[in-house]
Amino acid sequence: MSEVREERPTTHRGVRDTIESPVNSLQAQRGWMPARILDGTKIAAEIRAEVTAQAKALALSGVRPGLAVVLVGHNPASEVYVRGKVKSSEEVGLYSEQHTPAESATTEELLALVEGLNRRDEIDGILVQLPLPAHVDSKKILLAVDPAKDVDGFHPMNVGYLSTQRPGLVPCTPAGVMEILRRSQIPIAGQEAVVVGRSDIVGKPVAMLLLNQNATVTVCHSKTRDLPEVCRRADILVAAIGRAGMVTSDYVKPGATVIDVGINRITDQKEFDRFFRGDKKREETFLAKGSTLVGDVHPEVAEVAGAITPVPGGVGPLTIAMLMANTVKAAMLRRGTAVAELSRR
């Protein structure tokens, strides 16, 4: 993701140098009530239950959606993530298999593996875990995946389907963002949405999804002028930049909905104090584990926003849930099965 680096006034919890009056006014109206928390864990559980029911229905017709995950080499973080995907597949009733080529696998060998999975009718979804080793042509591998089985939604064919509002597979995290908004009954049509970050994985597709739902969308990046001012126009603010706590209350219009896509691990006590000073429960966990997670949005934003996703427990759980949904959707689209609630995703 592009990192957005902007100079901004120093802010401290309870001090708002640039938007003092609006914030204090909103807090006075609320009686210092914090933002509504948009519970991603609960929404992910709802989606997983729906996918389970859909998988059972397909099984009655002799179809068991299948997911193949390709993990090259031994990246500990990727291995944990892939195990979670395989486990989730089994829990919702999908068939899953894992392929683990050696770190030394060549581009040609991986292409042969992907092409073999493309040919197998019982495999409905193919996921190539990134990053791939440096010597592998990652773009070539991703382009080789059959678009009908591209459950990550990264293939140019699926990107085109998204931009032209045709049925296809949508990237999991952006799809999850939209599910949070929809299931939390956050209005989208006619609202001003600002997306901070223009990555192909999150920023661009979530902007297109919001546009498709009739929001007026601005995408911000490293060259955006006066980033806080642009963000303060947003009724819906999506932060997807990969910088811990960069979006402070100065960036947020009082009452706005804030979706925090970032997941950043902090291990430094000074960094912890900058975000969570005074949070005794969180500090106990930090001292016990030696780390904690923070999003791209500073926790102080909960004092200003009308609704906000937490980190952890916000967008994160939706990513794997939407992967499961995409696998079932791929099975249906490949077999010509029309299911209205899936086609809307």
C-alpha positions as CSV (number, residue, x, y, z in Angstrom):
1,M,0.0,0.0,0.0
2,S,1.2,3.5,-0.7
3,E,2.2,5.3,2.5
4,V,0.7,8.7,2.9
5,R,3.1,11.0,4.6
6,E,1.6,14.3,5.7
7,E,2.8,17.0,8.1
8,R,0.1,17.7,10.7
9,P,-0.2,19.6,13.9
10,T,0.8,17.7,17.0
11,T,-2.2,16.2,18.7
12,H,-2.7,14.7,22.1
13,R,-5.7,12.9,23.6
14,G,-8.3,15.5,24.5
15,V,-6.6,18.3,22.5
16,R,-7.7,19.2,19.0
17,D,-5.6,22.0,17.6
18,T,-7.2,22.2,14.2
19,I,-10.8,21.3,14.8
20,E,-11.4,22.2,18.5
21,S,-14.8,23.7,18.3
22,P,-16.6,21.0,16.2
23,V,-15.2,18.2,18.3
24,N,-16.0,19.8,21.6
25,S,-19.5,20.6,20.4
26,L,-20.1,17.0,19.3
27,Q,-18.7,15.6,22.6
28,A,-21.0,18.0,24.5
29,Q,-24.0,16.8,22.6
30,R,-23.1,13.2,23.2
31,G,-22.1,13.6,26.8
32,W,-18.7,12.2,26.0
33,M,-20.1,9.0,24.6
34,P,-17.7,7.1,22.4
35,A,-18.3,6.0,18.8
36,R,-20.5,3.0,18.0
37,I,-18.2,0.0,17.6
38,L,-18.8,-1.9,14.3
39,D,-18.2,-5.5,15.4
40,G,-16.4,-7.3,12.6
41,T,-16.2,-10.6,14.6
42,K,-20.0,-10.8,14.9
43,I,-20.5,-9.9,11.2
44,A,-17.9,-12.5,10.1
45,A,-19.7,-15.2,12.2
46,E,-23.0,-14.3,10.4
47,I,-21.4,-14.7,7.0
48,R,-19.7,-18.0,8.0
49,A,-23.1,-19.3,9.1
50,E,-24.6,-18.3,5.7
51,V,-21.7,-19.9,3.8
52,T,-22.2,-23.1,5.9
53,A,-25.9,-23.2,4.9
54,Q,-25.0,-22.6,1.2
55,A,-22.4,-25.3,1.3
56,K,-24.9,-27.8,2.7
57,A,-27.4,-26.8,0.0
58,L,-24.8,-27.4,-2.7
59,A,-23.8,-30.7,-1.1
60,L,-27.4,-31.9,-1.6
61,S,-27.0,-31.4,-5.3
62,G,-23.7,-33.3,-5.3
63,V,-21.4,-30.3,-5.3
64,R,-18.8,-29.6,-2.5
65,P,-17.0,-26.3,-3.2
66,G,-13.2,-26.8,-3.2
67,L,-10.4,-24.4,-2.3
68,A,-6.7,-25.0,-3.1
69,V,-4.1,-22.8,-1.3
70,V,-0.6,-22.6,-2.7
71,L,2.1,-21.7,-0.1
72,V,5.7,-21.5,-1.4
73,G,8.5,-22.0,1.0
74,H,8.4,-21.4,4.8
75,N,7.2,-18.0,5.7
76,P,6.0,-18.3,9.4
77,A,3.4,-15.5,9.1
78,S,2.0,-16.9,5.9
79,E,2.0,-20.4,7.3
80,V,-0.2,-19.3,10.2
81,Y,-2.5,-17.4,7.9
82,V,-2.9,-20.3,5.5
83,R,-3.6,-22.7,8.4
84,G,-6.4,-20.4,9.4
85,K,-7.8,-20.4,5.9
86,V,-7.7,-24.2,5.7
87,K,-9.3,-24.6,9.1
88,S,-12.1,-22.1,8.3
89,S,-12.8,-24.0,5.0
90,E,-13.3,-27.2,6.9
91,E,-15.5,-25.6,9.5
92,V,-18.0,-24.2,6.9
93,G,-18.1,-27.5,5.0
94,L,-15.8,-26.7,2.1
95,Y,-13.2,-29.1,0.6
96,S,-9.7,-27.7,1.0
97,E,-6.2,-28.7,0.1
98,Q,-2.8,-27.1,0.6
99,H,0.2,-27.2,-1.8
100,T,3.6,-26.4,-0.4
101,P,6.3,-26.2,-3.1
102,A,9.8,-25.6,-1.9
103,E,11.3,-22.2,-1.6
104,S,13.4,-23.0,-4.7
105,A,10.4,-23.6,-6.9
106,T,10.8,-21.9,-10.3
107,T,8.2,-19.7,-12.1
108,E,7.7,-22.5,-14.6
109,E,7.1,-25.1,-11.9
110,L,4.5,-22.9,-10.2
111,L,2.8,-22.2,-13.5
112,A,2.5,-25.9,-14.0
113,L,0.9,-26.3,-10.6
114,V,-1.6,-23.5,-11.2
115,E,-2.5,-24.8,-14.6
116,G,-3.1,-28.3,-13.1
117,L,-5.5,-26.7,-10.5
118,N,-7.2,-24.8,-13.2
119,R,-8.1,-28.1,-15.0
120,R,-9.5,-29.8,-11.9
121,D,-13.3,-29.4,-11.8
122,E,-13.5,-30.1,-8.1
123,I,-11.4,-27.1,-7.3
124,D,-13.5,-23.9,-7.4
125,G,-11.1,-21.5,-5.8
126,I,-7.3,-21.1,-6.1
127,L,-5.4,-18.8,-3.7
128,V,-1.7,-18.2,-4.2
129,Q,-0.3,-16.9,-0.9
130,L,1.8,-13.8,-1.2
131,P,4.6,-12.9,-1.0
132,L,6.3,-15.3,-3.4
133,P,10.1,-15.8,-3.4
134,A,12.0,-13.0,-5.1
135,H,13.1,-15.1,-8.0
136,V,9.5,-16.0,-8.9
137,D,7.5,-13.8,-11.4
138,S,4.5,-13.1,-9.1
139,K,2.5,-11.3,-11.7
140,K,2.8,-14.1,-14.2
141,I,1.7,-16.6,-11.6
142,L,-1.4,-14.6,-10.5
143,L,-2.3,-14.0,-14.2
144,A,-2.2,-17.7,-14.8
145,V,-5.0,-18.4,-12.3
146,D,-8.3,-19.0,-14.0
147,P,-10.4,-15.8,-13.4
148,A,-13.4,-18.1,-12.5
149,K,-11.3,-19.6,-9.7
150,D,-9.6,-16.4,-8.6
151,V,-11.0,-16.1,-5.1
152,D,-8.6,-13.3,-4.2
153,G,-10.2,-11.2,-6.9
154,F,-6.9,-9.9,-8.2
155,H,-7.1,-11.1,-11.8
156,P,-7.5,-8.2,-14.3
157,M,-10.6,-10.0,-15.6
158,N,-12.2,-9.7,-12.2
159,V,-11.0,-6.1,-11.8
160,G,-12.8,-5.3,-15.0
161,Y,-16.0,-7.1,-13.9
162,L,-15.9,-5.0,-10.7
163,S,-15.5,-1.7,-12.6
164,T,-18.3,-2.6,-15.0
165,Q,-20.6,-4.0,-12.3
166,R,-20.7,-7.5,-13.7
167,P,-20.9,-10.7,-11.6
168,G,-17.3,-11.7,-10.6
169,L,-15.1,-12.3,-7.7
170,V,-14.3,-9.3,-5.5
171,P,-11.1,-8.9,-3.3
172,C,-11.9,-10.3,0.1
173,T,-11.0,-7.3,2.4
174,P,-12.8,-4.7,0.3
175,A,-15.8,-7.0,0.1
176,G,-15.6,-7.3,3.9
177,V,-15.6,-3.6,4.3
178,M,-18.8,-3.4,2.3
179,E,-20.4,-6.1,4.4
180,I,-19.6,-4.2,7.6
181,L,-21.3,-1.1,6.2
182,R,-24.3,-2.9,4.8
183,R,-25.0,-5.1,7.8
184,S,-24.5,-2.2,10.2
185,Q,-27.0,-0.2,8.2
186,I,-24.5,2.6,7.4
187,P,-26.0,4.7,4.5
188,I,-23.7,4.7,1.4
189,A,-25.7,6.2,-1.5
190,G,-25.2,9.9,-1.7
191,Q,-22.5,10.0,1.0
192,E,-19.1,11.4,0.6
193,A,-16.5,8.6,1.0
194,V,-12.7,9.1,1.3
195,V,-10.3,6.2,0.9
196,V,-6.8,6.8,2.2
197,G,-4.5,4.4,0.2
198,R,-4.6,3.3,-3.4
199,S,-3.3,-0.3,-3.3
200,D,-4.6,-2.8,-5.9
201,I,-5.5,-5.1,-3.0
202,V,-7.7,-2.7,-0.9
203,G,-7.7,1.0,-1.8
204,K,-8.7,0.8,-5.4
205,P,-11.3,-2.0,-5.2
206,V,-13.0,-0.6,-2.1
207,A,-13.2,2.8,-3.8
208,M,-14.9,1.1,-6.8
209,L,-17.3,-0.8,-4.6
210,L,-18.3,2.4,-2.8
211,L,-18.7,4.1,-6.2
212,N,-20.9,1.3,-7.4
213,Q,-23.1,1.9,-4.4
214,N,-23.5,5.5,-5.4
215,A,-21.1,7.2,-3.0
216,T,-19.1,10.2,-4.1
217,V,-15.6,8.8,-3.7
218,T,-12.2,10.5,-3.3
219,V,-9.0,8.4,-3.2
220,C,-6.0,9.8,-1.3
221,H,-2.4,8.9,-1.7
222,S,1.2,10.1,-1.0
223,K,0.7,13.1,-3.3
224,T,-2.6,14.3,-1.9
225,R,-2.5,17.9,-0.7
226,D,-3.7,18.8,2.8
227,L,-4.8,15.2,3.6
228,P,-6.5,16.0,6.9
229,E,-8.7,18.6,5.2
230,V,-9.7,16.1,2.4
231,C,-10.5,13.4,5.0
232,R,-12.6,15.8,7.1
233,R,-15.1,15.9,4.2
234,A,-15.8,12.2,4.5
235,D,-19.1,10.8,5.8
236,I,-17.3,7.4,5.4
237,L,-13.5,7.3,5.9
238,V,-11.6,4.2,5.0
239,A,-8.0,4.0,6.2
240,A,-5.8,1.5,4.3
241,I,-2.2,2.9,4.4
242,G,-0.2,0.6,6.7
243,R,1.0,3.3,9.1
244,A,0.2,2.8,12.8
245,G,-2.2,5.4,14.1
246,M,-1.7,7.9,11.3
247,V,-5.3,9.0,11.1
248,T,-5.9,11.1,14.1
249,S,-9.0,13.0,15.2
250,D,-7.8,16.0,13.1
251,Y,-8.7,13.9,10.0
252,V,-12.2,13.0,11.0
253,K,-15.5,14.9,10.6
254,P,-17.5,14.6,13.8
255,G,-20.0,11.8,13.5
256,A,-18.3,10.1,10.5
257,T,-18.1,6.4,10.0
258,V,-14.4,5.3,10.1
259,I,-13.3,1.9,8.7
260,D,-9.8,1.0,9.8
261,V,-8.2,-1.6,7.5
262,G,-4.7,-1.4,9.0
263,I,-3.2,-4.0,11.2
264,N,0.2,-2.9,12.7
265,R,2.0,-4.7,15.5
266,I,3.8,-2.5,18.0
267,T,6.4,-3.7,20.5
268,D,7.9,-0.4,21.8
269,Q,6.7,0.9,25.1
270,K,6.8,4.5,23.9
271,E,4.7,3.6,20.9
272,F,2.3,1.8,23.2
273,D,2.0,4.9,25.4
274,R,1.4,7.1,22.4
275,F,-1.8,5.1,21.5
276,F,-3.0,3.4,24.7
277,R,-1.7,5.3,27.8
278,G,-4.1,4.8,30.6
279,D,-5.7,1.7,29.2
280,K,-4.8,-0.7,32.0
281,K,-6.3,-3.8,30.6
282,R,-4.5,-3.4,27.3
283,E,-1.3,-2.6,29.0
284,E,-1.4,-5.8,31.0
285,T,-1.8,-7.7,27.8
286,F,1.0,-5.7,26.1
287,L,3.4,-6.5,29.0
288,A,2.5,-10.2,29.0
289,K,2.8,-10.7,25.2
290,G,5.4,-8.0,24.4
291,S,3.3,-6.6,21.6
292,T,-0.2,-5.3,20.7
293,L,-2.0,-4.4,17.5
294,V,-3.1,-1.0,16.4
295,G,-4.8,0.1,13.2
296,D,-4.0,2.9,10.8
297,V,-6.5,5.0,12.9
298,H,-5.4,6.4,16.3
299,P,-7.7,5.2,19.1
300,E,-8.5,8.8,20.0
301,V,-10.7,8.9,16.8
302,A,-13.4,7.0,18.7
303,E,-14.1,10.3,20.6
304,V,-15.0,12.0,17.3
305,A,-16.4,9.4,15.0
306,G,-20.0,8.3,14.9
307,A,-19.1,4.7,14.2
308,I,-15.7,2.9,14.0
309,T,-14.2,-0.5,13.4
310,P,-11.9,-1.7,16.2
311,V,-8.4,-3.3,15.7
312,P,-8.4,-6.2,16.3
313,G,-11.9,-7.4,15.8
314,G,-13.0,-5.1,12.9
315,V,-12.1,-5.6,9.3
316,G,-9.7,-8.5,9.9
317,P,-12.2,-11.3,10.6
318,L,-14.1,-10.4,7.5
319,T,-11.2,-11.2,5.2
320,I,-11.2,-15.0,5.7
321,A,-15.1,-15.0,6.0
322,M,-15.3,-13.4,2.5
323,L,-12.7,-15.9,1.2
324,M,-15.1,-18.7,2.2
325,A,-18.0,-16.7,0.6
326,N,-16.0,-16.2,-2.6
327,T,-15.3,-19.9,-2.8
328,V,-19.0,-20.8,-2.6
329,K,-19.7,-18.0,-5.1
330,A,-17.1,-19.3,-7.5
331,A,-18.7,-22.8,-7.3
332,M,-22.1,-21.3,-8.1
333,L,-20.9,-19.0,-10.9
334,R,-18.9,-21.8,-12.5
335,R,-22.0,-24.0,-12.5
336,G,-24.4,-21.3,-13.5
337,T,-26.2,-21.3,-10.2
338,A,-27.8,-17.9,-9.5
339,V,-28.1,-16.9,-5.9
340,A,-29.3,-13.3,-5.4
341,E,-27.7,-12.6,-2.1
342,L,-24.3,-13.8,-3.4
343,S,-24.5,-11.9,-6.7
344,R,-24.8,-8.6,-4.7
345,R,-21.3,-9.1,-3.2
